[in-house]
Amino acid sequence: MLLNKTLIKKTVTRQITQKRKIIDKLDATIIKLLNHRLRIAQYIVNLKRKYGLPITSSQREKQIINKLQKISKNKDLKKEIPKIYKIIFRLSKK
């Protein structure tokens, strides 16, 4: 019985380690994509400033949030998208 528990623990530990490696790669990809998004948004902000256009478009922000909530398959994430994107929008306007 002890051998079986030890084997199960090693198998589970290996599976967790493999999944954590995937999560680490996904996290790195998310940050790279956010950095890219912020660079593009900053370009748009600079153009808007140059031509005296309003920096914030509440309508556009609502469209983005609604679209992302429709895409999300996770109901908890769907609820948090407005909070997450409020931060992203704020960072985009710096």
ZAFI-232686 format. One record per atom (N, C-alpha, C): residue number from 1; residue in one letter; y, z, x; atom name. Coordinates in pm, whole numbers, plus 50000, padded with zeros to 5 digits. Atoms other than C-alpha are relative to their C-alpha. Layout:
REM ZAFI-232686
+-------+--------+-------+-------+-------+------+
| marba | sedren |     Y |     Z |     X | vovo |
+-------+--------+-------+-------+-------+------+
|   NUM |      a |     Y |     Z |     X |   CA |
...
+-------+--------+-------+-------+-------+------+
This chain:
REM ZAFI-232686
+-------+--------+-------+-------+-------+------+
| marba | sedren |     Y |     Z |     X | vovo |
+-------+--------+-------+-------+-------+------+
|     1 |      m | 49880 | 50000 | 50082 |    N |
|     1 |      m | 50000 | 50000 | 50000 |   CA |
|     1 |      m | 50126 | 50000 | 50086 |    C |
|     2 |      l | 49886 | 49993 | 49911 |    N |
|     2 |      l | 50240 | 50086 | 50283 |   CA |
|     2 |      l | 50026 | 49865 | 50067 |    C |
|     3 |      l | 49987 | 50132 | 49939 |    N |
|     3 |      l | 50173 | 49750 | 50450 |   CA |
|     3 |      l | 50063 | 49902 | 49901 |    C |
|     4 |      n | 49946 | 50087 | 50104 |    N |
|     4 |      n | 50249 | 49574 | 50122 |   CA |
|     4 |      n | 50149 | 50025 | 49980 |    C |
|     5 |      k | 49858 | 49966 | 50016 |    N |
|     5 |      k | 50582 | 49760 | 50082 |   CA |
|     5 |      k | 50081 | 49951 | 50119 |    C |
|     6 |      t | 49932 | 50046 | 49879 |    N |
|     6 |      t | 50676 | 49679 | 50441 |   CA |
|     6 |      t | 50017 | 49848 | 49997 |    C |
|     7 |      l | 49995 | 50146 | 50009 |    N |
|     7 |      l | 50594 | 49312 | 50389 |   CA |
|     7 |      l | 50102 | 49955 | 49896 |    C |
|     8 |      i | 49904 | 50032 | 50105 |    N |
|     8 |      i | 50793 | 49301 | 50065 |   CA |
|     8 |      i | 50142 | 50024 | 50050 |    C |
|     9 |      k | 49867 | 49968 | 49949 |    N |
|     9 |      k | 51091 | 49470 | 50233 |   CA |
|     9 |      k | 50047 | 49893 | 50100 |    C |
|    10 |      k | 49965 | 50103 | 49903 |    N |
|    10 |      k | 51086 | 49217 | 50520 |   CA |
|    10 |      k | 50032 | 49868 | 49931 |    C |
|    11 |      t | 49979 | 50126 | 50074 |    N |
|    11 |      t | 51061 | 48924 | 50277 |   CA |
|    11 |      t | 50133 | 50004 | 49926 |    C |
|    12 |      v | 49875 | 49986 | 50074 |    N |
|    12 |      v | 51344 | 49052 | 50062 |   CA |
|    12 |      v | 50119 | 49999 | 50095 |    C |
|    13 |      t | 49893 | 49996 | 49900 |    N |
|    13 |      t | 51559 | 49126 | 50367 |   CA |
|    13 |      t | 50028 | 49861 | 50054 |    C |
|    14 |      r | 49984 | 50137 | 49951 |    N |
|    14 |      r | 51499 | 48772 | 50496 |   CA |
|    14 |      r | 50070 | 49914 | 49895 |    C |
|    15 |      q | 49936 | 50077 | 50108 |    N |
|    15 |      q | 51593 | 48623 | 50158 |   CA |
|    15 |      q | 50148 | 50036 | 49986 |    C |
|    16 |      i | 49860 | 49956 | 50009 |    N |
|    16 |      i | 51911 | 48831 | 50143 |   CA |
|    16 |      i | 50080 | 49943 | 50115 |    C |
|    17 |      t | 49932 | 50054 | 49882 |    N |
|    17 |      t | 52005 | 48726 | 50496 |   CA |
|    17 |      t | 50027 | 49851 | 49984 |    C |
|    18 |      q | 49982 | 50144 | 50022 |    N |
|    18 |      q | 51953 | 48358 | 50409 |   CA |
|    18 |      q | 50110 | 49973 | 49898 |    C |
|    19 |      k | 49897 | 50020 | 50104 |    N |
|    19 |      k | 52164 | 48384 | 50094 |   CA |
|    19 |      k | 50138 | 50040 | 50050 |    C |
|    20 |      r | 49871 | 49958 | 49943 |    N |
|    20 |      r | 52438 | 48571 | 50283 |   CA |
|    20 |      r | 50056 | 49894 | 50094 |    C |
|    21 |      k | 49954 | 50110 | 49913 |    N |
|    21 |      k | 52454 | 48288 | 50537 |   CA |
|    21 |      k | 50061 | 49888 | 49916 |    C |
|    22 |      i | 49946 | 50103 | 50091 |    N |
|    22 |      i | 52507 | 48044 | 50250 |   CA |
|    22 |      i | 50135 | 50045 | 49947 |    C |
|    23 |      i | 49872 | 49947 | 50050 |    N |
|    23 |      i | 52780 | 48268 | 50106 |   CA |
|    23 |      i | 50107 | 49992 | 50108 |    C |
|    24 |      d | 49903 | 50008 | 49890 |    N |
|    24 |      d | 52949 | 48286 | 50447 |   CA |
|    24 |      d | 50052 | 49858 | 50018 |    C |
|    25 |      k | 49958 | 50141 | 49988 |    N |
|    25 |      k | 52954 | 47906 | 50469 |   CA |
|    25 |      k | 50088 | 49959 | 49883 |    C |
|    26 |      l | 49918 | 50030 | 50118 |    N |
|    26 |      l | 53087 | 47878 | 50114 |   CA |
|    26 |      l | 50138 | 50064 | 50010 |    C |
|    27 |      d | 49871 | 49933 | 49983 |    N |
|    27 |      d | 53359 | 48134 | 50188 |   CA |
|    27 |      d | 50089 | 49924 | 50098 |    C |
|    28 |      a | 49922 | 50077 | 49902 |    N |
|    28 |      a | 53467 | 47936 | 50494 |   CA |
|    28 |      a | 50050 | 49871 | 49938 |    C |
|    29 |      t | 49960 | 50124 | 50067 |    N |
|    29 |      t | 53475 | 47618 | 50286 |   CA |
|    29 |      t | 50113 | 50026 | 49900 |    C |
|    30 |      i | 49895 | 49964 | 50096 |    N |
|    30 |      i | 53682 | 47788 | 50015 |   CA |
|    30 |      i | 50133 | 50019 | 50072 |    C |
|    31 |      i | 49876 | 49975 | 49926 |    N |
|    31 |      i | 53939 | 47903 | 50273 |   CA |
|    31 |      i | 50056 | 49869 | 50055 |    C |
|    32 |      k | 49953 | 50130 | 49950 |    N |
|    32 |      k | 53956 | 47556 | 50431 |   CA |
|    32 |      k | 50064 | 49919 | 49888 |    C |
|    33 |      l | 49947 | 50075 | 50114 |    N |
|    33 |      l | 54010 | 47401 | 50088 |   CA |
|    33 |      l | 50132 | 50061 | 49951 |    C |
|    34 |      l | 49874 | 49935 | 50040 |    N |
|    34 |      l | 54276 | 47659 | 49998 |   CA |
|    34 |      l | 50111 | 49967 | 50099 |    C |
|    35 |      n | 49900 | 50037 | 49899 |    N |
|    35 |      n | 54456 | 47591 | 50326 |   CA |
|    35 |      n | 50048 | 49857 | 49976 |    C |
|    36 |      h | 49965 | 50140 | 50026 |    N |
|    36 |      h | 54447 | 47218 | 50248 |   CA |
|    36 |      h | 50087 | 49990 | 49874 |    C |
|    37 |      r | 49924 | 50000 | 50125 |    N |
|    37 |      r | 54572 | 47280 | 49893 |   CA |
|    37 |      r | 50142 | 50050 | 50024 |    C |
|    38 |      l | 49867 | 49943 | 49973 |    N |
|    38 |      l | 54859 | 47494 | 50021 |   CA |
|    38 |      l | 50087 | 49904 | 50081 |    C |
|    39 |      r | 49923 | 50099 | 49923 |    N |
|    39 |      r | 54964 | 47226 | 50273 |   CA |
|    39 |      r | 50053 | 49890 | 49908 |    C |
|    40 |      i | 49957 | 50105 | 50092 |    N |
|    40 |      i | 54976 | 46963 | 49999 |   CA |
|    40 |      i | 50107 | 50054 | 49905 |    C |
|    41 |      a | 49902 | 49940 | 50090 |    N |
|    41 |      a | 55161 | 47198 | 49762 |   CA |
|    41 |      a | 50133 | 50021 | 50073 |    C |
|    42 |      q | 49876 | 49981 | 49924 |    N |
|    42 |      q | 55414 | 47277 | 50037 |   CA |
|    42 |      q | 50074 | 49867 | 50017 |    C |
|    43 |      y | 49939 | 50133 | 49992 |    N |
|    43 |      y | 55476 | 46905 | 50081 |   CA |
|    43 |      y | 50075 | 49968 | 49870 |    C |
|    44 |      i | 49938 | 50024 | 50131 |    N |
|    44 |      i | 55547 | 46878 | 49707 |   CA |
|    44 |      i | 50124 | 50087 | 49984 |    C |
|    45 |      v | 49886 | 49909 | 50010 |    N |
|    45 |      v | 55776 | 47183 | 49718 |   CA |
|    45 |      v | 50117 | 49948 | 50084 |    C |
|    46 |      n | 49894 | 50054 | 49914 |    N |
|    46 |      n | 55970 | 47031 | 50008 |   CA |
|    46 |      n | 50067 | 49879 | 49936 |    C |
|    47 |      l | 49942 | 50116 | 50069 |    N |
|    47 |      l | 56016 | 46706 | 49815 |   CA |
|    47 |      l | 50087 | 50045 | 49883 |    C |
|    48 |      k | 49923 | 49950 | 50114 |    N |
|    48 |      k | 56131 | 46896 | 49507 |   CA |
|    48 |      k | 50132 | 50062 | 50045 |    C |
|    49 |      r | 49877 | 49939 | 49947 |    N |
|    49 |      r | 56381 | 47096 | 49712 |   CA |
|    49 |      r | 50098 | 49892 | 50047 |    C |
|    50 |      k | 49916 | 50107 | 49945 |    N |
|    50 |      k | 56509 | 46784 | 49884 |   CA |
|    50 |      k | 50075 | 49926 | 49889 |    C |
|    51 |      y | 49940 | 50078 | 50108 |    N |
|    51 |      y | 56576 | 46611 | 49552 |   CA |
|    51 |      y | 50050 | 50085 | 49884 |    C |
|    52 |      g | 49942 | 49911 | 50100 |    N |
|    52 |      g | 56691 | 46916 | 49359 |   CA |
|    52 |      g | 49918 | 50015 | 49873 |    C |
|    53 |      l | 50087 | 49987 | 50116 |    N |
|    53 |      l | 56393 | 46928 | 49127 |   CA |
|    53 |      l | 49952 | 50145 | 49986 |    C |
|    54 |      p | 50052 | 49864 | 50017 |    N |
|    54 |      p | 56260 | 47252 | 48976 |   CA |
|    54 |      p | 49869 | 50019 | 50077 |    C |
|    55 |      i | 50119 | 49973 | 49919 |    N |
|    55 |      i | 55999 | 47410 | 49202 |   CA |
|    55 |      i | 49880 | 50031 | 49909 |    C |
|    56 |      t | 50110 | 49956 | 50087 |    N |
|    56 |      t | 55792 | 47565 | 48923 |   CA |
|    56 |      t | 49990 | 49913 | 49876 |    C |
|    57 |      s | 50027 | 50070 | 50126 |    N |
|    57 |      s | 55631 | 47374 | 48639 |   CA |
|    57 |      s | 49896 | 50083 | 49925 |    C |
|    58 |      s | 50090 | 49913 | 50077 |    N |
|    58 |      s | 55485 | 47628 | 48397 |   CA |
|    58 |      s | 49897 | 49918 | 49923 |    C |
|    59 |      q | 50091 | 50087 | 50075 |    N |
|    59 |      q | 55334 | 47345 | 48195 |   CA |
|    59 |      q | 49886 | 49952 | 50091 |    C |
|    60 |      r | 50102 | 50047 | 49904 |    N |
|    60 |      r | 55152 | 47208 | 48502 |   CA |
|    60 |      r | 49905 | 50115 | 50036 |    C |
|    61 |      e | 50083 | 49884 | 49965 |    N |
|    61 |      e | 55029 | 47557 | 48595 |   CA |
|    61 |      e | 49902 | 50032 | 49886 |    C |
|    62 |      k | 50087 | 49975 | 50115 |    N |
|    62 |      k | 54891 | 47609 | 48243 |   CA |
|    62 |      k | 49891 | 49895 | 49990 |    C |
|    63 |      q | 50100 | 50109 | 50004 |    N |
|    63 |      q | 54718 | 47268 | 48255 |   CA |
|    63 |      q | 49891 | 50025 | 50103 |    C |
|    64 |      i | 50097 | 49974 | 49893 |    N |
|    64 |      i | 54552 | 47359 | 48585 |   CA |
|    64 |      i | 49906 | 50112 | 49959 |    C |
|    65 |      i | 50081 | 49884 | 50039 |    N |
|    65 |      i | 54433 | 47697 | 48456 |   CA |
|    65 |      i | 49904 | 49961 | 49887 |    C |
|    66 |      n | 50087 | 50041 | 50111 |    N |
|    66 |      n | 54299 | 47548 | 48131 |   CA |
|    66 |      n | 49887 | 49911 | 50047 |    C |
|    67 |      k | 50102 | 50093 | 49949 |    N |
|    67 |      k | 54117 | 47271 | 48315 |   CA |
|    67 |      k | 49893 | 50075 | 50078 |    C |
|    68 |      l | 50095 | 49925 | 49919 |    N |
|    68 |      l | 53957 | 47515 | 48559 |   CA |
|    68 |      l | 49915 | 50094 | 49915 |    C |
|    69 |      q | 50078 | 49914 | 50089 |    N |
|    69 |      q | 53852 | 47752 | 48283 |   CA |
|    69 |      q | 49893 | 49919 | 49926 |    C |
|    70 |      k | 50100 | 50086 | 50066 |    N |
|    70 |      k | 53676 | 47462 | 48110 |   CA |
|    70 |      k | 49886 | 49966 | 50095 |    C |
|    71 |      i | 50101 | 50034 | 49900 |    N |
|    71 |      i | 53494 | 47378 | 48433 |   CA |
|    71 |      i | 49907 | 50117 | 50029 |    C |
|    72 |      s | 50076 | 49881 | 49961 |    N |
|    72 |      s | 53381 | 47735 | 48499 |   CA |
|    72 |      s | 49882 | 50024 | 49907 |    C |
|    73 |      k | 50121 | 49969 | 50077 |    N |
|    73 |      k | 53028 | 47813 | 48388 |   CA |
|    73 |      k | 49977 | 50151 | 49994 |    C |
|    74 |      n | 50014 | 49854 | 49995 |    N |
|    74 |      n | 53073 | 48184 | 48460 |   CA |
|    74 |      n | 50111 | 50062 | 49916 |    C |
|    75 |      k | 49900 | 49947 | 50093 |    N |
|    75 |      k | 53247 | 48371 | 48177 |   CA |
|    75 |      k | 50091 | 50102 | 50066 |    C |
|    76 |      d | 49915 | 49902 | 49931 |    N |
|    76 |      d | 53371 | 48649 | 48406 |   CA |
|    76 |      d | 50102 | 49931 | 50089 |    C |
|    77 |      l | 49907 | 50077 | 49918 |    N |
|    77 |      l | 53523 | 48400 | 48647 |   CA |
|    77 |      l | 50105 | 49933 | 49913 |    C |
|    78 |      k | 49909 | 50067 | 50094 |    N |
|    78 |      k | 53676 | 48212 | 48354 |   CA |
|    78 |      k | 50116 | 50092 | 49963 |    C |
|    79 |      k | 49896 | 49902 | 50034 |    N |
|    79 |      k | 53867 | 48530 | 48260 |   CA |
|    79 |      k | 50095 | 50027 | 50115 |    C |
|    80 |      e | 49922 | 49964 | 49881 |    N |
|    80 |      e | 53989 | 48584 | 48615 |   CA |
|    80 |      e | 50078 | 49883 | 50059 |    C |
|    81 |      i | 49933 | 50119 | 49946 |    N |
|    81 |      i | 54107 | 48228 | 48685 |   CA |
|    81 |      i | 50152 | 50012 | 49993 |    C |
|    82 |      p | 49853 | 49987 | 50001 |    N |
|    82 |      p | 54464 | 48298 | 48565 |   CA |
|    82 |      p | 50052 | 50094 | 50109 |    C |
|    83 |      k | 49956 | 49905 | 49896 |    N |
|    83 |      k | 54491 | 48597 | 48803 |   CA |
|    83 |      k | 49987 | 49937 | 50139 |    C |
|    84 |      i | 50024 | 50063 | 49870 |    N |
|    84 |      i | 54342 | 48405 | 49095 |   CA |
|    84 |      i | 50106 | 49893 | 50026 |    C |
|    85 |      y | 49906 | 50111 | 49980 |    N |
|    85 |      y | 54565 | 48105 | 49040 |   CA |
|    85 |      y | 50145 | 50044 | 49999 |    C |
|    86 |      k | 49864 | 49947 | 49991 |    N |
|    86 |      k | 54876 | 48316 | 48990 |   CA |
|    86 |      k | 50034 | 50025 | 50148 |    C |
|    87 |      i | 49981 | 49976 | 49857 |    N |
|    87 |      i | 54833 | 48418 | 49354 |   CA |
|    87 |      i | 50013 | 49867 | 50074 |    C |
|    88 |      i | 49996 | 50131 | 49934 |    N |
|    88 |      i | 54762 | 48060 | 49464 |   CA |
|    88 |      i | 50132 | 49929 | 49971 |    C |
|    89 |      f | 49872 | 50062 | 50035 |    N |
|    89 |      f | 55067 | 47931 | 49275 |   CA |
|    89 |      f | 50116 | 50065 | 50077 |    C |
|    90 |      r | 49894 | 49928 | 49927 |    N |
|    90 |      r | 55285 | 48200 | 49434 |   CA |
|    90 |      r | 50002 | 49958 | 50147 |    C |
|    91 |      l | 50008 | 50041 | 49860 |    N |
|    91 |      l | 55161 | 48111 | 49782 |   CA |
|    91 |      l | 50044 | 49856 | 50020 |    C |
|    92 |      s | 49966 | 50141 | 49991 |    N |
|    92 |      s | 55216 | 47743 | 49711 |   CA |
|    92 |      s | 50150 | 49975 | 50002 |    C |
|    93 |      k | 49856 | 50018 | 50013 |    N |
|    93 |      k | 55587 | 47795 | 49652 |   CA |
|    93 |      k | 50079 | 50061 | 50115 |    C |
|    94 |      k | 49929 | 49937 | 49887 |    N |
|    94 |      k | 55670 | 47971 | 49979 |   CA |
|    94 |      k | 50054 | 49896 | 50094 |    C |
+-------+--------+-------+-------+-------+------+
